[in-house]
Amino acid sequence: MEPDTAPLTAPAAVPAPTPPGERSRSRAEDVLKVHRLAHSGGSAALLQWLGGRLGGWTGVLPLDAPAGPELAVRGAAELAARRVRSAVLHGDGSAALLFALDDHRALAAVLDLPHDPGAPALLADAAAVLGLVLRAEEAERREERAELAESRAREAVLHLLMNGRLSTAHQIAEALSPSLPEPMRMYVVECRAGERTAVTRLCEELTGGRAWVVRCPVYVRHLIALVPADLAATSASHDPLAEALTGAVGDCVVGVSGELRLREAPAAYTQAFHALAVARGRRERHARFGPGPEPELAAHTAGAGWATAVLAPLHTYEPRRPQDPGAQELRATAHAWLNFSSHATRLLKIHRNTLATRLRLIESVLGADLARLPDQAALSLALRLTPGGAVGATGTGPGPTADSAANLRAGLDGVLRHPDLAAWARSHLEPLSAPDAPPGAAHTVRAWLRHDAHLVPAAAALGISVPGARKRLVRIEALLQRSLLHSPSARYDLWLAHRAVELAGSSGDTAPKALVPDEK
């Protein structure tokens, strides 16, 4: 193929022509090679092969602001100025050959003279294929960006649900489809990270596109699905969706929550996560959340006022500088850290140093010691009792004082003394003393809680090894049907239950502690 424009300088001598038969055979082989490389390696592999085949530089140059070898840049400028599809520019001992790929860029080659006489035809053949490959790669990148944007939007909806921002969550979910189901059951599906896309499609197919599925922002092997209640299981022993998922994916494990409203999404996630811990030890690899209500449901009547008072300094906090986190960010940080510990950085998309700084600020605002399990348990209960936060709160709010510390201690004990909480606590701890409980289960849990749910000091107190303590707690997980060693953990509920039993006059040796430190 001859270029559309005449050479811009006098051409150098060319080698002797190749016989026509060999030339056509070589061109056919080159065209086949171009198509194979375009299919298997894309534009990068094709350009690399062209450079080696022609013995020079090859690349794609934009026509508006080219950057590359000087001769190729000059050729691109000429191509744009003359509005032609191909051009040859000769320089001192070299030539630039350019073929337009579209209105904005060109395939360029800079070859020493004399160059292969078949170079123009090879570049023309390659340009037609390269233009298609580049457009396909760009479409793939746009699709990846769109998928990433949708994934992050779905994460945002999940984050809003977990923080009680239902109105905003509904608005974003409507744009993504499907609508958020109400009521729903939450499924936490554990599978290999590379299988999450296939499991997502399977879940959508099995529910007729009505399930709202999002990749867990914290655990790379988890998917979270909000499934309409009318599609979910009707009994704990029979769950068609969970059975289909575990049957289709070999190592898939599924935990299922109870039937709840969207405003109870945090409780639904905790339930599904606890069920997942139970499902790992079952042959069928799926489980429904076990019996018994969540403590926030049992404590709602007695604890709503206490929780509002506990969190008032946080809900009314105003940052000193515009760039500092406000009340909503601090509340979300506390909730994420209590649920996921150091993994909260993945959910909040912040650095671990930022997380540590925010936690110190939360401690200062609330007068809490978040290194201690009692304070963690009290803050967790308060957050769960106020899922929507304090909407409309303004002002800086009073800081923690010695008097408020005493009132908060009495308030928490008052909540835990309520008959509903006492009944919940006895039911919650009953499996630890049941005939089928592992030996020393209750003593193991008390020792673990007494040492702020840290394995090493708890194992030392029990006189056993750390792996031995971990094995005991794994067996107790199956007994309680709750996750203990992985977050979200049931350790907060266990501490609250032991304290409630203690206040009711039953046995229990967990020392009473409150959300704020003792007066000095």
ROMIVEX-575039 format. One record per residue (C-alpha): residue in three letters; y, x, z. Coordinates in steps of 0.02 Angstrom, whole numbers, plus 50000, padded with zeros to 5 digits. Each point is the difference from the previous one (the first is absolute). Layout:
ALAYXZ/...
***
This chain:
MET500005000050000/GLU501705007049951/PRO501474998750121/ASP501374987449958/THR501375013349999/ALA500135016349909/PRO499895016150102/LEU501665004150083/THR499785018549962/ALA499095009649866/PRO498124999350032/ALA499015015750029/ALA498515005049894/VAL498434989950033/PRO498205005949993/ALA498874996849854/PRO499504981749983/THR498334993950068/PRO498794992549872/PRO500184980849994/GLY498224996550059/GLU500135010950154/ARG501754993350037/SER499424981849999/ARG498465004050103/SER501035009450129/ARG501284985850010/ALA498634987150030/GLU499275010450141/ASP501735002050076/VAL500334981249993/LEU498354996550089/LYS500445013050131/VAL501724992250025/HIS499254982850030/ARG498675006650120/LEU501295009550103/ALA501184985150004/HIS498604989050066/SER499305012350128/GLY501475010650058/GLY501584990749951/SER501635007449940/ALA499915015950105/ALA498305005149929/LEU500544995949823/LEU501595010450010/GLN499075014650077/TRP498714999849860/LEU501354999049865/GLY500855015350071/GLY498395009849999/ARG499484993649828/LEU501655004749918/GLY500335015650103/GLY501724994950063/TRP500984988950118/THR499794981149990/GLY500814986350102/VAL500894983350004/LEU501915000949996/PRO501224986050036/LEU501294998249861/ASP501484996250113/ALA499875014650121/PRO498665012149938/ALA499435014750106/GLY498815013449938/PRO499985014449876/GLU501705002349918/LEU499364997549823/ALA499104983850050/VAL501564993750090/ARG501065003149845/GLY498694991149895/ALA500004984850116/ALA501904999149987/GLU499885000549810/LEU498654986750001/ALA501104988450103/ALA501595003649900/ARG499184997049830/ARG498994984950060/VAL498425006249913/ARG498174999650053/SER499585018449975/ALA500865016749976/VAL499685018749984/LEU501215012950069/HIS499755018549960/GLY500635013850109/ASP499775018750015/GLY498125002249976/SER499534982550059/ALA500104981749950/ALA500204983850097/LEU499074984949932/LEU500484983050071/PHE499264982549975/ALA500794984750079/LEU498904990350121/ASP501264985850023/ASP501894998150004/HIS500175010950155/ARG498815014849989/ALA499055011349880/LEU498475011049992/ALA500605017849975/ALA499125016449961/VAL500755017649991/LEU498895011549895/ASP500155017949945/LEU500215002949814/PRO498994999449894/HIS499154985150085/ASP498434990649950/PRO500394989749844/GLY499044985550074/ALA501144999250153/PRO501174986249933/ALA498544988749956/LEU499155003150169/LEU501614996450095/ALA500314984249899/ASP498244993850037/ALA500175004550183/ALA501714991650015/ALA499294983049953/VAL498665001350135/LEU501135008250128/GLY501284986149988/LEU498664987150044/VAL499335010750142/LEU501715002350077/ARG500364981449994/ALA498314996350080/GLU500335012850138/GLU501714992750033/ALA499274982550011/GLU498705006550123/ARG501355008050107/ARG501024983849999/GLU498454990450052/GLU499685012450142/ARG501804998350059/ALA499854981049993/GLU498375000550099/LEU500795011750128/ALA501514988550016/GLU498884984850026/SER498945009350126/ARG501535004850101/ALA500684982349988/ARG498364993450069/GLU500085012750140/ALA501754993750038/VAL499364982150010/LEU498635005550120/HIS501275009450105/LEU501134984650006/LEU498544989050054/MET499545012050138/ASN501784999450065/GLY500204981149991/ARG501174999649849/LEU499114985649916/SER501424993449893/THR500325016749914/ALA498135003149982/HIS499794983249911/GLN501445003949880/ILE499275016749945/ALA498214993449992/GLU500524985749885/ALA500675012649875/LEU498355009750002/SER498774985250007/PRO498994992350069/SER500894991150142/LEU499575005150176/PRO498604988650063/GLU500324988650148/PRO498904998850103/MET498975015349962/ARG498685012150056/MET500355018549986/TYR498655011549929/VAL500035018950026/VAL498875008049869/GLU499455018050020/CYS499395009349845/ARG500205016749913/ALA501815003449952/GLY499555001049816/GLU499214982750005/ARG501504990550069/THR500604994549828/ALA498294993249952/VAL499804991350169/THR501744992349981/ARG499524992749831/LEU498354993650068/CYS500874991650147/GLU501254991849882/GLU498584993849887/LEU498984993250145/THR501494990250068/GLY500664994049832/GLY501575010550018/ARG500514991350163/ALA499735014850117/TRP501515010750038/VAL499365017949997/VAL500915015950053/ARG499455017950024/CYS500125005350181/PRO501495012050016/VAL499185008950147/TYR498145001849962/VAL499625005949822/ARG498274991850001/HIS500614982750052/LEU500544984649904/ILE500804985150087/ALA499734982649927/LEU500814983850057/VAL498794986549945/PRO500374981250004/ALA499054992050143/ASP499124987749885/LEU499235014549903/ALA499475010250150/ALA498424998750104/THR499584984150092/SER498835008750123/ALA499855017150079/SER498275002649924/HIS500444994949823/ASP501495007249907/PRO499794998949810/LEU501505011249962/ALA499485013750121/GLU498194998849941/ALA500535001649818/LEU501115015050036/THR498685009450099/GLY498684995449872/ALA501005006349852/VAL500635016350079/GLY498665010450082/ASP500965007550146/CYS501274985950022/VAL500294993450178/VAL500994984250039/GLY500834993450157/VAL500654982050006/SER501274992150117/GLY500024982450068/GLU500974986249912/LEU501845002850041/ARG501754996149938/LEU501065012749909/ARG501125002050151/GLU498455006650089/ALA499695013749870/PRO500065014250128/ALA498644991650103/ALA499004996449841/TYR500055018349950/THR499475005750173/GLN498574987549999/ALA499415005649827/PHE500115018350051/HIS498964996750157/ALA498744990549893/LEU499915014949882/ALA499495011350144/VAL498574988050038/ALA499504998349816/ARG499705018749982/GLY498514998650116/ARG499244984549918/ARG498704999649862/GLU500994987049902/ARG501595010950012/HIS501194985550036/ALA500544991150159/ARG501154986250061/PHE501155003050148/GLY499094996350163/PRO500344986250126/GLY501514998950113/PRO501864998049965/GLU501255014149982/PRO501015003350160/GLU501644994949918/LEU499274982649972/ALA499434998550180/ALA501645007450066/HIS501204990449890/THR500474986850129/ALA500235012050145/GLY500595015449906/ALA501294994749871/GLY501475001450121/TRP499375016350072/ALA499795007749827/THR501774994849950/ALA500695008450157/VAL498975015749975/LEU500585002349821/ALA501814994450022/PRO500685018050004/LEU499045003749840/HIS500464983949908/THR501855002050041/TYR500085018749967/GLU501325006049878/PRO499965017949934/ARG501465011550030/ARG500005006249819/PRO499694990149840/GLN498575011549948/ASP499064997650164/PRO498604987150016/GLY500514982750059/ALA499114987350109/GLN498844993649863/GLU499485017549948/LEU499655005050180/ARG498984984450030/ALA498995003149839/THR499755018150053/ALA499364994950172/HIS498824987349924/ALA499335012249869/TRP499765014150126/LEU499104989050126/ASN498824994149862/PHE499735016249905/SER500585014450111/SER500475015249895/HIS499434991049840/ALA501554988950019/THR500915012849892/ARG499004993849848/LEU500464981950033/LEU501845003550036/LYS500175013549865/ILE500865012050120/HIS499705017950058/ARG499075003050162/ASN501565007950077/THR500974984149958/LEU498634989850085/ALA500095010850156/THR501904998450006/ARG499914981149985/LEU498694998850137/ARG501105010050119/LEU501434988249960/ILE498894984850033/GLU499495007550167/SER501835002650044/VAL500514982449949/LEU498574991450093/GLY499805012150145/ALA498185002149955/ASP498775014550004/LEU499024997849839/ALA498845014450045/ARG499194988350128/LEU498774986549953/PRO500714986750121/ASP501715001249917/GLN499204999549828/ALA498994984550046/ALA501514990850071/LEU501085004149848/SER498594994849883/LEU499844983150087/ALA501894997449999/LEU500115003649813/ARG498564988249962/LEU500814986150102/THR501615001549898/PRO499375001549820/GLY501684995649923/GLY501025011450111/ALA501664994050068/VAL500834992149848/GLY501894999750014/ALA500115012050148/THR501595010249999/GLY500835012750111/THR499385016150076/GLY499094991250144/PRO499765006550176/GLY499055016150025/PRO498505001550117/THR500415000650185/ALA499035001650162/ASP500224981450034/SER499414995049827/ALA498515011750022/ALA499474990750157/ASN500264983149917/LEU498965005349849/ARG498575005550112/ALA500024983650091/GLY500174990549837/LEU498495008249921/ASP498944996850154/GLY500604982050000/VAL499414997849820/LEU498315007850038/ARG499784988850154/HIS500124984349893/PRO498344990349999/ASP499895001149809/LEU500105019150008/ALA498805001050146/ALA498724989649904/TRP500275010449843/ALA499785016250098/ARG498364994650080/SER499334994549832/HIS500605016149917/LEU499155011450128/GLU498434989750026/PRO498965009249866/LEU500235016450097/SER498954993450145/ALA498794989549898/PRO498135003750013/ASP499965007649825/ALA501485011550032/PRO499685018849991/PRO499795008150171/GLY501685004450077/ALA501004990949865/ALA501294992850121/HIS500185016650091/THR500215009449835/VAL501374988349941/ARG500945000950166/ALA499955019049997/TRP500605000349820/LEU501444988250038/ARG500465009350160/HIS500285015649894/ASP501114991149872/ALA498564997749877/HIS499815018849974/LEU498225005749973/VAL500075017650072/PRO500614996050177/ALA498944984150003/ALA498445009949957/ALA500405012650136/ALA500234986050127/LEU498324992449949/GLY499155017050006/ILE499394999149821/SER500425008649836/VAL501354993749883/PRO498714995349865/GLY499034990850135/ALA501544990250051/ARG500364995949819/LYS498224993649973/ARG500174988850154/LEU501614992549933/VAL499224997249829/ARG498614989950083/ILE501314990450100/GLU500944996249838/ALA498464990549937/LEU499854991450169/LEU501824994250005/GLN500114997549812/ARG501645009650007/SER500585016849932/LEU500355012550139/LEU500045017349922/HIS500954995749840/SER501704991849991/PRO500404985850014/SER499015001950162/ALA499584987250133/ARG500525012250138/TYR501614990450037/ASP499074983650021/LEU498715008350111/TRP501345007150114/LEU500874983150011/ALA498354991450038/HIS499565012250139/ARG501724997950077/ALA499884981049990/VAL498305000350085/GLU500675011750134/LEU501474988450034/ALA498804985350011/GLY499085009150139/SER498475005249900/SER499305017549986/GLY500925012949898/ASP500745017050038/THR501345002049866/ALA501625004350088/PRO501404987349969/LYS501415007149897/ALA501434992049907/LEU501005001849842/VAL501395009650091/PRO499775014550121/ASP500004998150188/GLU501655001350093/LYS500365017150067/
***
